[in-house]
Amino acid sequence: MSFSLPIPAEANALLDRDPLAILLGLVLDQQITMEKAFTSPLVLAQRLGHEPTATELADFDPDALLEIFATPPALHRFPRAMATRVQEVCRVVADRYDGEVAALWRDVPTGAELYRRIFALPGFGKQKAQIFVALLGKQCGVQPTGWREAAGGYGEAGAYRSVADIVDGESLARVREYKKAVKAEAKAAKD
């Protein structure tokens, strides 16, 4: 893996070496900036004093985890909900994948199966699951047969729709333009 998101190098390095950091970034990537979401796994590790495992977070005292999430600057604008969600996701990883996040995608036979596994995680609806499949395919080299189809429009080559397509400031700007246009279309359809 080789991440080059427009975030601090230390945060990218954590994403490169730790599949849990990638998963947590995706979990947190809602109602905050992408930069905040994908930097928060590093801040979590710094606050813990080490890089946590999924099993450790699954078994963590919920009140203590909330305190870590809520300490200013909070890891998310909704620290209680996101600390709970992180713990729920980590419990699934601990229970179904022996605590090994990469087992979600290692040796997965098809893109459809990869999507199914991700979609089964707490808080991962269709769009978030497709974005994660695209991220794994485009930036992590996880490309089982049919991964682009499983990722929907997010899997298209040359698309600038999500974090899966961000590799620098220019691509970040293009993704933001796309998201702005989608929001404007949705608002126009409502009115």
DOMI-992909 format. One record per residue: y, z, x of N, C-alpha, C, CB in turn; residue number from 0. Coordinates in Angstrom, 1 decimal. Glycine has a CB too. Layout:
DOMI-992909
ATOM     n.v     n.w     n.u    ca.v    ca.w    ca.u     c.v     c.w     c.u    cb.v    cb.w    cb.u   nr
ATOM       Y       Z       X       Y       Z       X       Y       Z       X       Y       Z       X  NUM
...
This chain:
DOMI-992909
ATOM     n.v     n.w     n.u    ca.v    ca.w    ca.u     c.v     c.w     c.u    cb.v    cb.w    cb.u   nr
ATOM    -1.2     0.0     0.8     0.0     0.0     0.0     1.2     0.0     0.9     0.0     1.2    -1.0    0
ATOM     2.3    -0.6     0.4     3.5    -0.6     1.1     4.7    -0.7     0.1     3.5    -1.8     2.1    1
ATOM     5.2     0.5    -0.2     6.3     0.5    -1.1     7.7     0.3    -0.4     6.3     1.8    -1.9    2
ATOM     8.5    -0.4    -1.0     9.9    -0.5    -0.5    10.9    -0.5    -1.6    10.1    -1.8     0.4    3
ATOM    10.7     0.6    -2.5    11.6     0.8    -3.6    13.0     1.2    -3.0    11.1     1.8    -4.6    4
ATOM    14.0     1.0    -3.7    15.4     1.5    -3.2    15.5     3.0    -3.3    16.5     0.7    -3.9    5
ATOM    14.7     3.7    -2.7    14.7     5.2    -2.7    14.6     5.6    -1.2    13.6     5.8    -3.6    6
ATOM    14.8     6.9    -0.9    14.7     7.4     0.5    13.3     7.0     1.1    14.9     8.9     0.6    7
ATOM    13.4     6.7     2.4    12.2     6.2     3.1    11.1     7.2     3.0    12.5     6.0     4.6    8
ATOM    11.4     8.5     3.0    10.4     9.6     2.9     9.6     9.5     1.6    11.0    10.9     3.1    9
ATOM    10.4     9.2     0.5     9.7     9.0    -0.8     8.8     7.8    -0.8    10.8     8.9    -1.9   10
ATOM     9.3     6.7    -0.3     8.4     5.5    -0.2     7.2     5.8     0.6     9.2     4.3     0.4   11
ATOM     7.3     6.5     1.7     6.2     6.8     2.6     5.1     7.7     1.8     6.6     7.6     3.8   12
ATOM     5.6     8.6     1.0     4.7     9.4     0.1     4.0     8.5    -0.8     5.4    10.5    -0.6   13
ATOM     4.7     7.5    -1.5     4.0     6.6    -2.4     3.0     5.8    -1.7     5.1     5.7    -3.0   14
ATOM     3.3     5.4    -0.4     2.3     4.6     0.4     1.0     5.3     0.6     3.0     4.2     1.7   15
ATOM     1.1     6.6     0.9    -0.1     7.3     1.3    -0.8     8.1     0.2     0.2     8.2     2.5   16
ATOM    -0.1     8.4    -0.9    -0.7     9.3    -1.9    -0.7     8.7    -3.3     0.2    10.6    -1.9   17
ATOM    -1.9     8.2    -3.7    -2.0     7.7    -5.1    -1.4     8.6    -6.2    -3.4     7.3    -5.4   18
ATOM    -1.5     9.9    -6.0    -1.0    10.9    -7.0     0.5    10.7    -7.1    -1.3    12.3    -6.6   19
ATOM     1.2    10.4    -6.0     2.7    10.2    -6.1     3.0     9.0    -7.0     3.2    10.1    -4.7   20
ATOM     2.2     7.9    -6.8     2.4     6.8    -7.6     2.2     7.1    -9.1     1.5     5.6    -7.2   21
ATOM     1.1     7.8    -9.4     0.8     8.1   -10.8     1.9     9.0   -11.4    -0.5     8.9   -10.9   22
ATOM     2.4    10.0   -10.6     3.4    10.9   -11.1     4.7    10.2   -11.3     3.6    12.1   -10.1   23
ATOM     5.1     9.2   -10.4     6.3     8.4   -10.6     6.2     7.7   -11.9     6.4     7.4    -9.4   24
ATOM     5.1     7.1   -12.2     4.9     6.4   -13.5     5.0     7.3   -14.7     3.6     5.6   -13.5   25
ATOM     4.4     8.5   -14.6     4.5     9.5   -15.7     5.9     9.8   -15.9     3.6    10.7   -15.3   26
ATOM     6.7    10.1   -14.9     8.1    10.5   -15.0     9.0     9.4   -15.3     8.5    11.2   -13.8   27
ATOM     8.6     8.2   -15.2     9.5     7.0   -15.4     9.8     6.7   -16.9     8.9     5.8   -14.7   28
ATOM    10.5     7.6   -17.5    11.0     7.4   -18.8    12.2     8.3   -19.0     9.9     7.8   -19.9   29
ATOM    13.3     7.7   -19.6    14.5     8.4   -19.9    15.2     9.0   -18.7    14.2     9.5   -20.9   30
ATOM    14.9     8.5   -17.5    15.6     8.8   -16.3    15.6     7.5   -15.5    15.0    10.0   -15.5   31
ATOM    16.3     7.5   -14.4    16.3     6.3   -13.6    15.0     6.2   -12.8    17.5     6.3   -12.6   32
ATOM    14.7     4.9   -12.5    13.5     4.7   -11.7    13.5     5.4   -10.4    13.3     3.2   -11.5   33
ATOM    14.7     5.4    -9.8    14.9     6.1    -8.5    14.6     7.6    -8.6    16.3     5.9    -8.0   34
ATOM    15.0     8.2    -9.6    14.8     9.6    -9.9    13.3     9.8   -10.1    15.6    10.2   -11.1   35
ATOM    12.7     9.0   -10.9    11.2     9.2   -11.2    10.4     9.1   -10.0    10.8     8.1   -12.3   36
ATOM    10.7     8.1    -9.1     9.8     7.9    -8.0    10.2     8.7    -6.8     9.8     6.4    -7.6   37
ATOM    11.3     9.4    -6.8    11.7    10.4    -5.8    11.1    11.8    -6.2    13.2    10.4    -5.6   38
ATOM    11.0    12.0    -7.4    10.5    13.4    -7.9     9.2    13.8    -7.3    10.5    13.4    -9.4   39
ATOM     8.2    12.9    -7.1     7.0    13.4    -6.4     7.2    14.0    -5.1     6.0    12.3    -6.3   40
ATOM     8.2    13.4    -4.3     8.5    14.0    -3.0     9.2    15.4    -3.2     9.5    13.0    -2.3   41
ATOM    10.1    15.5    -4.1    10.8    16.8    -4.4     9.7    17.8    -4.8    11.9    16.6    -5.4   42
ATOM     8.8    17.4    -5.6     7.7    18.4    -6.0     7.0    18.8    -4.8     6.8    17.7    -7.1   43
ATOM     6.6    17.9    -3.9     5.8    18.3    -2.7     6.7    19.2    -1.9     5.4    17.0    -1.9   44
ATOM     7.9    18.9    -1.7     8.8    19.8    -0.9     8.9    21.2    -1.5    10.2    19.2    -0.8   45
ATOM     9.0    21.3    -2.8     9.1    22.6    -3.5     7.8    23.4    -3.3     9.5    22.4    -4.9   46
ATOM     6.7    22.7    -3.3     5.4    23.4    -3.2     5.1    23.7    -1.7     4.3    22.5    -3.8   47
ATOM     5.8    23.0    -0.8     5.5    23.2     0.6     4.3    22.4     1.1     5.3    24.6     0.9   48
ATOM     3.8    21.5     0.3     2.7    20.6     0.7     2.5    19.5    -0.4     1.4    21.4     0.9   49
ATOM     1.8    18.5    -0.1     1.5    17.5    -1.1     0.3    18.0    -2.0     1.1    16.1    -0.4   50
ATOM     0.6    18.1    -3.3    -0.4    18.6    -4.1    -1.5    17.6    -4.5     0.2    19.1    -5.4   51
ATOM    -2.6    18.1    -4.9    -3.7    17.3    -5.4    -3.6    17.3    -7.0    -5.1    17.8    -4.9   52
ATOM    -4.3    16.4    -7.6    -4.4    16.3    -9.0    -5.0    17.6    -9.6    -5.1    15.1    -9.5   53
ATOM    -6.1    18.0    -8.9    -6.8    19.2    -9.3    -5.9    20.5    -9.2    -8.1    19.4    -8.5   54
ATOM    -5.2    20.6    -8.2    -4.2    21.7    -8.0    -3.2    21.7    -9.1    -3.5    21.6    -6.6   55
ATOM    -2.6    20.6    -9.5    -1.6    20.5   -10.5    -2.3    20.8   -11.9    -0.9    19.2   -10.5   56
ATOM    -3.5    20.3   -12.1    -4.2    20.5   -13.3    -4.5    22.0   -13.6    -5.6    19.8   -13.3   57
ATOM    -4.7    22.8   -12.5    -5.0    24.2   -12.6    -3.8    25.1   -12.4    -6.1    24.5   -11.6   58
ATOM    -2.6    24.5   -12.2    -1.4    25.3   -11.9    -1.0    26.1   -13.1    -0.3    24.3   -11.4   59
ATOM    -0.5    27.3   -12.8     0.1    28.1   -13.9     1.2    27.3   -14.6     0.6    29.4   -13.3   60
ATOM     1.1    27.0   -15.9     2.1    26.2   -16.6     3.5    26.7   -16.5     1.7    26.1   -18.0   61
ATOM     3.7    28.0   -16.6     5.0    28.6   -16.5     5.6    28.4   -15.0     5.0    30.1   -16.8   62
ATOM     4.8    28.5   -14.0     5.2    28.3   -12.7     5.5    26.9   -12.4     4.2    28.8   -11.7   63
ATOM     4.7    26.0   -13.0     5.0    24.5   -12.8     6.3    24.2   -13.5     3.9    23.7   -13.4   64
ATOM     6.5    24.7   -14.7     7.8    24.5   -15.4     9.0    25.0   -14.6     7.8    25.2   -16.8   65
ATOM     8.9    26.1   -14.0     9.9    26.6   -13.1    10.2    25.6   -12.0     9.6    28.0   -12.6   66
ATOM     9.2    25.1   -11.4     9.4    24.1   -10.3    10.1    22.9   -10.8     8.0    23.7    -9.6   67
ATOM     9.7    22.4   -12.0    10.3    21.2   -12.6    11.7    21.5   -13.0     9.5    20.8   -13.8   68
ATOM    12.0    22.7   -13.5    13.4    23.0   -14.0    14.4    23.4   -13.0    13.2    24.0   -15.1   69
ATOM    13.9    23.8   -11.8    14.9    24.3   -10.8    15.9    23.2   -10.5    14.1    24.7    -9.5   70
ATOM    17.1    23.5   -10.5    18.1    22.4   -10.2    18.0    21.9    -8.7    19.5    22.9   -10.4   71
ATOM    18.2    20.6    -8.6    18.2    19.6    -9.6    16.8    19.4   -10.2    18.7    18.3    -9.1   72
ATOM    16.7    19.4   -11.5    15.5    19.3   -12.2    14.8    18.0   -11.9    15.7    19.4   -13.8   73
ATOM    13.5    18.0   -11.9    12.7    16.8   -11.6    12.8    15.7   -12.6    11.2    17.2   -11.3   74
ATOM    13.2    16.2   -13.8    13.3    15.2   -15.0    14.3    15.8   -15.9    11.9    15.0   -15.7   75
ATOM    14.9    15.0   -16.7    15.9    15.6   -17.7    15.2    16.4   -18.8    16.7    14.4   -18.3   76
ATOM    13.9    16.2   -19.0    13.1    17.0   -19.9    12.1    17.8   -19.1    12.5    16.2   -21.0   77
ATOM    12.4    18.8   -18.3    11.5    19.4   -17.4    10.2    20.0   -18.1    12.1    20.5   -16.6   78
ATOM    10.4    20.6   -19.3     9.3    21.3   -20.0     8.3    20.2   -20.4     9.8    22.1   -21.2   79
ATOM     8.7    19.2   -21.1     7.9    18.1   -21.6     7.2    17.4   -20.4     8.6    17.1   -22.4   80
ATOM     7.9    17.2   -19.3     7.3    16.4   -18.2     6.4    17.3   -17.4     8.4    15.8   -17.4   81
ATOM     6.7    18.5   -17.2     5.7    19.4   -16.5     4.4    19.5   -17.3     6.3    20.8   -16.3   82
ATOM     4.5    19.6   -18.6     3.3    19.6   -19.4     2.6    18.3   -19.3     3.7    19.9   -20.9   83
ATOM     3.3    17.1   -19.4     2.7    15.8   -19.3     2.0    15.6   -17.9     3.7    14.7   -19.5   84
ATOM     2.6    16.0   -16.9     2.0    15.9   -15.5     0.7    16.7   -15.5     3.0    16.4   -14.4   85
ATOM     0.8    17.9   -16.0    -0.4    18.7   -16.0    -1.5    18.1   -16.9    -0.1    20.1   -16.5   86
ATOM    -1.2    17.5   -18.0    -2.2    16.9   -18.9    -2.8    15.7   -18.2    -1.5    16.4   -20.2   87
ATOM    -2.0    14.9   -17.5    -2.5    13.7   -16.8    -3.4    14.1   -15.6    -1.4    12.8   -16.3   88
ATOM    -3.0    15.1   -14.9    -3.8    15.6   -13.8    -5.1    16.2   -14.3    -3.0    16.7   -13.0   89
ATOM    -5.1    16.8   -15.4    -6.4    17.4   -16.0    -7.4    16.2   -16.3    -6.1    18.2   -17.2   90
ATOM    -6.9    15.1   -16.8    -7.7    14.0   -17.0    -8.3    13.5   -15.7    -7.0    12.9   -17.8   91
ATOM    -7.4    13.4   -14.7    -7.9    12.9   -13.4    -8.9    13.9   -12.8    -6.7    12.7   -12.4   92
ATOM    -8.7    15.1   -13.0    -9.6    16.1   -12.4   -10.9    16.1   -13.2    -9.0    17.6   -12.6   93
ATOM   -10.9    15.9   -14.5   -12.1    15.9   -15.3   -12.9    14.6   -15.2   -11.8    16.2   -16.7   94
ATOM   -12.2    13.5   -15.3   -12.9    12.2   -15.4   -13.1    11.6   -14.0   -12.2    11.3   -16.2   95
ATOM   -12.3    11.9   -13.0   -12.3    11.2   -11.7   -12.5    12.1   -10.6   -11.1    10.3   -11.6   96
ATOM   -13.0    13.3   -10.8   -13.2    14.3    -9.8   -12.0    14.6    -9.0   -14.3    13.9    -8.8   97
ATOM   -10.8    14.5    -9.6    -9.5    14.8    -9.0    -9.0    13.7    -8.1    -9.7    16.1    -8.2   98
ATOM    -9.7    12.6    -8.1    -9.3    11.5    -7.1    -8.5    10.4    -7.9   -10.5    10.9    -6.4   99
ATOM    -7.2    10.4    -7.8    -6.4     9.4    -8.5    -6.9     8.0    -8.3    -5.0     9.6    -8.2  100
ATOM    -7.1     7.6    -7.0    -7.5     6.2    -6.7    -8.8     5.8    -7.4    -7.7     6.1    -5.2  101
ATOM    -9.6     6.8    -7.9   -10.8     6.4    -8.6   -10.5     5.7    -9.9   -11.7     7.7    -8.8  102
ATOM    -9.3     5.9   -10.4    -8.8     5.2   -11.6    -8.9     3.7   -11.4    -7.3     5.5   -11.9  103
ATOM    -8.7     3.2   -10.2    -8.7     1.8    -9.9    -9.7     1.3    -8.9    -7.3     1.3    -9.5  104
ATOM   -10.2     2.2    -8.1   -11.2     1.8    -7.1   -12.4     1.2    -7.8   -11.6     2.9    -6.2  105
ATOM   -12.8     0.0    -7.3   -14.0    -0.7    -7.8   -14.0    -1.0    -9.3   -15.2     0.2    -7.5  106
ATOM   -12.8    -1.1    -9.8   -12.7    -1.4   -11.3   -13.1    -2.9   -11.4   -11.3    -1.1   -11.8  107
ATOM   -14.0    -3.3   -12.3   -14.5    -4.7   -12.3   -13.5    -5.7   -12.9   -15.7    -4.7   -13.1  108
ATOM   -12.7    -5.3   -13.8   -11.8    -6.2   -14.5   -10.4    -5.6   -14.7   -12.4    -6.7   -15.8  109
ATOM    -9.4    -6.5   -14.9    -8.1    -6.0   -15.3    -8.1    -5.3   -16.7    -7.1    -7.1   -15.4  110
ATOM    -9.0    -5.8   -17.6    -9.1    -5.1   -18.9    -9.6    -3.7   -18.8   -10.0    -5.9   -19.8  111
ATOM   -10.6    -3.5   -17.9   -11.1    -2.1   -17.7   -10.0    -1.2   -17.0   -12.3    -2.2   -16.8  112
ATOM    -9.3    -1.8   -16.1    -8.2    -1.0   -15.4    -7.2    -0.6   -16.4    -7.5    -1.9   -14.3  113
ATOM    -6.8    -1.6   -17.3    -5.8    -1.2   -18.4    -6.4    -0.1   -19.3    -5.5    -2.5   -19.2  114
ATOM    -7.7    -0.3   -19.7    -8.3     0.7   -20.5    -8.2     2.1   -19.9    -9.7     0.3   -20.8  115
ATOM    -8.5     2.2   -18.6    -8.5     3.5   -18.0    -7.1     4.1   -17.9    -9.0     3.4   -16.5  116
ATOM    -6.1     3.3   -17.7    -4.8     3.8   -17.6    -4.2     4.1   -19.0    -3.8     2.7   -16.9  117
ATOM    -4.5     3.3   -19.9    -4.1     3.5   -21.3    -4.7     4.8   -21.9    -4.5     2.3   -22.2  118
ATOM    -5.8     5.3   -21.4    -6.4     6.5   -21.8    -5.7     7.8   -21.3    -7.9     6.5   -21.4  119
ATOM    -4.8     7.6   -20.4    -4.1     8.7   -19.8    -3.1     9.2   -20.8    -3.4     8.4   -18.5  120
ATOM    -2.9    10.6   -20.9    -1.8    11.1   -21.8    -0.5    10.5   -21.5    -1.8    12.6   -21.7  121
ATOM     0.2    10.0   -22.5     1.6     9.5   -22.4     1.6     8.0   -22.0     2.3    10.3   -21.4  122
ATOM     0.5     7.4   -21.8     0.5     6.0   -21.4     0.2     5.1   -22.6    -0.5     5.7   -20.3  123
ATOM     1.3     4.6   -23.2     1.1     3.6   -24.2     0.9     2.2   -23.6     2.3     3.6   -25.2  124
ATOM     0.9     1.2   -24.5     0.6    -0.1   -24.1     1.6    -0.6   -23.0     0.8    -1.1   -25.3  125
ATOM     2.9    -0.4   -23.2     3.8    -0.9   -22.2     3.7    -0.2   -20.8     5.3    -0.7   -22.7  126
ATOM     3.6     1.1   -20.8     3.5     1.8   -19.6     2.2     1.5   -18.9     3.6     3.4   -19.9  127
ATOM     1.1     1.4   -19.6    -0.2     1.0   -19.0    -0.1    -0.4   -18.4    -1.3     1.0   -20.1  128
ATOM     0.6    -1.3   -19.1     0.7    -2.7   -18.5     1.6    -2.7   -17.3     1.3    -3.6   -19.6  129
ATOM     2.6    -1.9   -17.3     3.5    -1.8   -16.1     2.7    -1.2   -14.9     4.7    -0.9   -16.4  130
ATOM     1.9    -0.2   -15.2     1.1     0.4   -14.1     0.1    -0.6   -13.5     0.3     1.7   -14.6  131
ATOM    -0.6    -1.4   -14.4    -1.5    -2.4   -14.0    -0.7    -3.4   -13.1    -2.2    -3.2   -15.2  132
ATOM     0.5    -3.8   -13.5     1.3    -4.8   -12.8     1.7    -4.2   -11.4     2.5    -5.2   -13.6  133
ATOM     2.1    -2.9   -11.4     2.5    -2.2   -10.2     1.3    -2.2    -9.2     3.0    -0.8   -10.5  134
ATOM     0.2    -1.9    -9.7    -1.0    -1.8    -8.8    -1.3    -3.2    -8.3    -2.2    -1.2    -9.6  135
ATOM    -1.2    -4.2    -9.1    -1.5    -5.6    -8.7    -0.5    -6.2    -7.7    -1.7    -6.5    -9.9  136
ATOM     0.8    -6.0    -8.1     1.8    -6.6    -7.3     2.1    -5.9    -6.0     3.1    -6.7    -8.1  137
ATOM     2.1    -4.5    -6.0     2.5    -3.8    -4.8     1.4    -3.0    -4.1     3.6    -2.8    -5.2  138
ATOM     0.3    -2.9    -4.7    -0.8    -2.1    -4.1    -2.1    -2.9    -3.8    -1.2    -0.9    -5.0  139
ATOM    -2.1    -4.2    -4.2    -3.2    -5.0    -3.9    -4.4    -4.7    -4.7    -3.6    -4.8    -2.5  140
ATOM    -4.3    -4.0    -5.8    -5.4    -3.8    -6.8    -5.4    -4.9    -7.8    -5.2    -2.4    -7.5  141
ATOM    -6.2    -5.9    -7.5    -6.2    -7.2    -8.3    -7.6    -7.6    -8.8    -5.6    -8.3    -7.4  142
ATOM    -8.2    -6.8    -9.7    -9.4    -7.2   -10.3    -9.2    -8.4   -11.1   -10.1    -6.0   -11.1  143
ATOM   -10.3    -9.1   -11.4   -10.3   -10.3   -12.2    -9.5   -10.0   -13.5   -11.7   -10.9   -12.5  144
ATOM    -8.5   -10.8   -13.8    -7.8   -10.7   -15.1    -6.7    -9.6   -15.1    -8.8   -10.4   -16.2  145
ATOM    -6.3    -9.1   -13.9    -5.3    -8.1   -13.9    -4.0    -8.6   -14.4    -5.1    -7.6   -12.5  146
ATOM    -3.6    -9.8   -14.1    -2.3   -10.3   -14.6    -2.3   -10.4   -16.2    -2.0   -11.7   -14.0  147
ATOM    -3.4   -10.8   -16.7    -3.5   -10.9   -18.2    -3.4    -9.5   -18.8    -4.8   -11.6   -18.6  148
ATOM    -4.1    -8.6   -18.2    -4.1    -7.2   -18.7    -2.7    -6.6   -18.6    -5.1    -6.3   -17.9  149
ATOM    -1.9    -7.0   -17.6    -0.5    -6.5   -17.4     0.4    -7.2   -18.4    -0.1    -6.7   -16.0  150
ATOM     0.0    -8.2   -19.1     0.9    -8.9   -20.0     2.0    -9.5   -19.3     1.5    -7.9   -21.1  151
ATOM     3.2    -9.6   -19.8     4.3   -10.2   -19.2     4.7    -9.5   -17.9     5.5   -10.2   -20.1  152
ATOM     4.4    -8.3   -17.7     4.7    -7.5   -16.5     3.9    -8.1   -15.3     4.5    -6.1   -16.7  153
ATOM     2.8    -8.8   -15.6     2.0    -9.3   -14.5     2.4   -10.6   -14.0     0.6    -9.3   -14.9  154
ATOM     3.3   -11.3   -14.7     3.7   -12.6   -14.3     4.3   -12.7   -12.9     4.7   -13.2   -15.3  155
ATOM     3.9   -13.7   -12.2     4.6   -13.8   -10.8     6.0   -14.2   -11.0     3.8   -14.9   -10.0  156
ATOM     6.9   -13.7   -10.2     8.3   -14.0   -10.3     9.0   -13.3   -11.4     8.5   -15.5   -10.4  157
ATOM     8.4   -12.5   -12.2     9.0   -11.8   -13.3     9.8   -10.6   -12.7     8.0   -11.3   -14.3  158
ATOM    10.9   -10.2   -13.3    11.6    -9.0   -12.9    11.8    -8.2   -14.1    13.0    -9.4   -12.3  159
ATOM    10.8    -7.5   -14.5    10.8    -6.7   -15.8    10.6    -5.2   -15.6     9.7    -7.2   -16.6  160
ATOM    10.0    -4.8   -14.4     9.7    -3.4   -14.3     9.7    -2.9   -12.9     8.3    -3.1   -15.0  161
ATOM     9.3    -1.7   -12.6     9.2    -1.2   -11.3     8.2    -2.0   -10.5     8.8     0.3   -11.3  162
ATOM     7.3    -2.6   -11.1     6.3    -3.4   -10.4     6.9    -4.6    -9.6     5.3    -4.0   -11.4  163
ATOM     8.1    -4.9   -10.0     8.8    -6.1    -9.4     9.9    -5.7    -8.4     9.4    -7.0   -10.5  164
ATOM    10.1    -4.4    -8.2    11.3    -3.9    -7.4    10.8    -3.7    -6.0    11.8    -2.6    -8.0  165
ATOM    11.4    -4.4    -5.1    11.2    -4.3    -3.7    12.4    -4.1    -2.8    10.4    -5.5    -3.2  166
ATOM    13.6    -4.2    -3.5    14.9    -4.1    -2.8    16.0    -4.0    -3.8    15.1    -5.3    -1.8  167
ATOM    17.2    -3.9    -3.3    18.3    -3.7    -4.2    18.5    -4.9    -5.2    19.6    -3.5    -3.4  168
ATOM    18.3    -6.1    -4.7    18.5    -7.3    -5.5    17.5    -7.4    -6.6    18.3    -8.6    -4.6  169
ATOM    16.2    -7.1    -6.3    15.2    -7.1    -7.4    15.5    -5.9    -8.4    13.8    -7.0    -6.8  170
ATOM    15.9    -4.8    -7.9    16.3    -3.7    -8.8    17.4    -4.2    -9.8    16.8    -2.5    -8.0  171
ATOM    18.4    -4.9    -9.3    19.5    -5.4   -10.1    18.9    -6.4   -11.2    20.6    -6.1    -9.3  172
ATOM    18.0    -7.2   -10.8    17.4    -8.2   -11.7    16.6    -7.5   -12.8    16.5    -9.2   -10.9  173
ATOM    15.9    -6.5   -12.4    15.1    -5.7   -13.4    16.1    -5.0   -14.4    14.2    -4.6   -12.7  174
ATOM    17.1    -4.5   -13.9    18.1    -3.8   -14.7    18.8    -4.8   -15.7    19.2    -3.1   -13.9  175
ATOM    19.1    -6.0   -15.2    19.6    -7.0   -16.1    18.6    -7.3   -17.2    19.9    -8.3   -15.3  176
ATOM    17.4    -7.5   -16.9    16.3    -7.8   -17.9    16.3    -6.7   -18.9    15.0    -8.0   -17.2  177
ATOM    16.2    -5.4   -18.5    16.2    -4.3   -19.4    17.4    -4.2   -20.3    16.0    -3.0   -18.6  178
ATOM    18.5    -4.5   -19.7    19.8    -4.5   -20.5    19.7    -5.6   -21.6    21.0    -4.7   -19.6  179
ATOM    19.2    -6.7   -21.3    19.1    -7.8   -22.2    18.1    -7.5   -23.3    18.7    -9.1   -21.5  180
ATOM    17.0    -6.8   -23.0    16.0    -6.4   -24.0    16.6    -5.4   -24.9    14.7    -5.8   -23.3  181
ATOM    17.3    -4.4   -24.4    18.0    -3.4   -25.2    19.0    -4.1   -26.2    18.7    -2.3   -24.4  182
ATOM    19.8    -5.0   -25.7    20.8    -5.7   -26.5    20.1    -6.5   -27.6    21.6    -6.7   -25.6  183
ATOM    19.0    -7.1   -27.3    18.2    -7.9   -28.3    17.7    -6.9   -29.4    17.0    -8.6   -27.7  184
ATOM    17.2    -5.8   -29.0    16.7    -4.8   -29.9    17.8    -4.2   -30.8    16.0    -3.6   -29.2  185
ATOM    18.9    -4.0   -30.2    20.0    -3.5   -31.0    20.5    -4.5   -32.0    21.2    -3.1   -30.1  186
ATOM    20.6    -5.8   -31.6    21.0    -6.9   -32.4    20.1    -7.0   -33.6    21.2    -8.2   -31.7  187
ATOM    18.8    -6.9   -33.3    17.8    -7.0   -34.4    17.9    -5.9   -35.4    16.3    -7.0   -33.8  188
ATOM    18.3    -4.7   -34.9    18.5    -3.6   -35.8    19.7    -3.8   -36.8    18.6    -2.3   -35.1  189
ATOM    20.7    -4.3   -36.2    22.0    -4.5   -36.9    21.8    -5.7   -37.8    23.2    -4.7   -36.0  190
